[in-house]
Amino acid sequence: MGEPLGWEPLGWDDADEIAAILRDRFPSTDPDAVSALELARWTREIPLLSGEPPAAGELQRALEAIRDAWRAAR
């Protein structure tokens, strides 16, 4: 699956953009009901995401930032 032309790749620190994509993909999902493992998997499946996931502690912080952004926009 390729990237749409003109779109910039996302990194793990782009919490607002990642949350918006997840909101669109899973509109009826409560972000607090999603496990960290599932949230990480869903994030890795975003075609625009580039780079490897951060190390464990940084990954947890990135996932919490994504969850917070998703929650805030509900």
VOBA-1610 file (N, C-alpha, C; in pm, whole numbers, padded with zeros to 5 digits, always signed):
BEGIN
Met+00086-00117+00000Met+00000+00000+00000Met+00090+00123+00000Gly+00080+00209-00099Gly+00165+00327-00108Gly+00108+00446-00036Glu+00192+00547-00023Glu+00150+00671+00042Glu+00084+00762-00061Pro-00022+00834-00021Pro-00080+00931-00113Pro+00023+01039-00146Leu+00022+01084-00269Leu+00118+01187-00310Leu+00099+01313-00229Gly+00209+01374-00190Gly+00204+01499-00117Gly+00189+01482+00034Trp+00179+01362+00083Trp+00166+01339+00227Trp+00302+01313+00286Glu+00326+01373+00399Glu+00453+01354+00470Glu+00443+01230+00558Pro+00552+01156+00568Pro+00551+01042+00660Pro+00533+01088+00804Leu+00474+01003+00883Leu+00453+01032+01025Leu+00557+00957+01107Gly+00592+01016+01219Gly+00678+00949+01316Gly+00596+00915+01438Trp+00655+00839+01528Trp+00586+00797+01649Trp+00553+00913+01740Asp+00616+01029+01720Asp+00587+01145+01803Asp+00477+01234+01746Asp+00417+01195+01634Asp+00308+01272+01572Asp+00173+01225+01627Ala+00156+01241+01759Ala+00040+01186+01828Ala-00093+01238+01774Asp-00103+01368+01748Asp-00231+01423+01701Asp-00271+01365+01567Glu-00177+01355+01476Glu-00206+01301+01343Glu-00241+01152+01350Ile-00165+01079+01431Ile-00193+00935+01447Ile-00330+00915+01510Ala-00361+00994+01612Ala-00493+00983+01677Ala-00605+01012+01578Ala-00587+01110+01492Ala-00691+01143+01393Ala-00713+01026+01297Ile-00606+00961+01257Ile-00619+00845+01168Ile-00691+00731+01240Leu-00654+00705+01364Leu-00719+00598+01439Leu-00866+00629+01466Arg-00898+00755+01494Arg-01039+00795+01511Arg-01118+00767+01385Asp-01059+00796+01269Asp-01128+00771+01142Asp-01145+00621+01117Arg-01044+00543+01150Arg-01049+00399+01127Arg-01141+00326+01225Phe-01147+00375+01348Phe-01222+00309+01454Phe-01312+00410+01523Pro-01413+00464+01451Pro-01492+00576+01504Pro-01572+00545+01631Ser-01612+00422+01651Ser-01692+00391+01770Ser-01610+00331+01883Thr-01478+00332+01868Thr-01391+00271+01969Thr-01353+00373+02076Asp-01365+00330+02200Asp-01322+00410+02314Asp-01171+00389+02329Pro-01090+00494+02316Pro-00945+00475+02324Pro-00900+00416+02458Asp-00977+00435+02564Asp-00941+00380+02694Asp-00966+00229+02701Ala-01042+00177+02607Ala-01071+00034+02605Ala-00972-00044+02519Val-00879+00025+02455Val-00782-00038+02366Val-00655-00067+02447Ser-00609-00190+02442Ser-00487-00227+02514Ser-00366-00159+02448Ala-00260-00146+02525Ala-00138-00085+02471Ala-00084-00167+02354Leu-00091-00299+02364Leu-00044-00383+02254Leu-00124-00361+02127Glu-00257-00351+02142Glu-00341-00329+02025Glu-00320-00189+01968Leu-00306-00090+02055Leu-00280+00046+02010Leu-00149+00052+01933Ala-00047-00015+01982Ala+00081-00018+01912Ala+00068-00087+01777Arg-00008-00196+01773Arg-00027-00269+01646Arg-00102-00183+01545Trp-00211-00120+01590Trp-00288-00034+01500Trp-00202+00081+01449Thr-00118+00137+01535Thr-00032+00247+01495Thr+00070+00198+01391Arg+00130+00082+01415Arg+00228+00029+01318Arg+00165+00002+01183Glu+00034-00024+01179Glu-00034-00055+01053Glu-00067+00070+00970Ile-00042+00188+01023Ile-00069+00311+00948Ile+00035+00322+00836Pro-00009+00328+00711Pro+00086+00328+00599Pro+00183+00447+00600Leu+00141+00560+00652Leu+00228+00678+00652Leu+00332+00678+00764Leu+00322+00583+00856Leu+00415+00580+00969Leu+00551+00529+00921Ser+00654+00604+00956Ser+00788+00562+00918Ser+00872+00541+01044Gly+00972+00461+01031Gly+01063+00437+01142Gly+01017+00324+01231Glu+01112+00278+01309Glu+01086+00171+01403Glu+01019+00227+01529Pro+00942+00145+01599Pro+00886+00191+01726Pro+01000+00226+01823Pro+00978+00323+01909Pro+01081+00356+02006Pro+01099+00244+02109Ala+01205+00255+02188Ala+01231+00158+02294Ala+01117+00160+02396Ala+01112+00060+02480Ala+00998+00035+02569Ala+00946+00158+02644Gly+01030+00229+02717Gly+00983+00345+02793Gly+00932+00455+02704Glu+01003+00481+02597Glu+00960+00584+02501Glu+00835+00540+02427Leu+00823+00412+02398Leu+00703+00361+02332Leu+00581+00383+02419Gln+00593+00355+02548Gln+00481+00375+02640Gln+00439+00522+02641Arg+00536+00613+02644Arg+00504+00757+02642Arg+00438+00796+02510Ala+00487+00742+02398Ala+00428+00772+02268Ala+00284+00722+02261Leu+00259+00602+02310Leu+00124+00546+02308Leu+00030+00625+02397Glu+00077+00668+02512Glu-00007+00750+02600Glu-00040+00884+02535Ala+00056+00943+02465Ala+00031+01069+02394Ala-00073+01049+02283Ile-00064+00937+02213Ile-00162+00905+02107Ile-00300+00886+02170Arg-00305+00808+02279Arg-00433+00784+02348Arg-00492+00916+02399Asp-00409+01002+02459Asp-00457+01132+02509Asp-00513+01217+02396Ala-00444+01221+02283Ala-00490+01300+02168Ala-00621+01243+02113Trp-00632+01113+02107Trp-00753+01047+02060Trp-00869+01079+02155Arg-00843+01069+02284Arg-00945+01097+02385Arg-00991+01242+02378Ala-00899+01335+02362Ala-00929+01477+02361Ala-01017+01518+02242Ala-01007+01447+02134Ala-01080+01484+02014Ala-01215+01413+02001Arg-01251+01333+02099Arg-01378+01261+02093Arg-01495+01351+02115
//
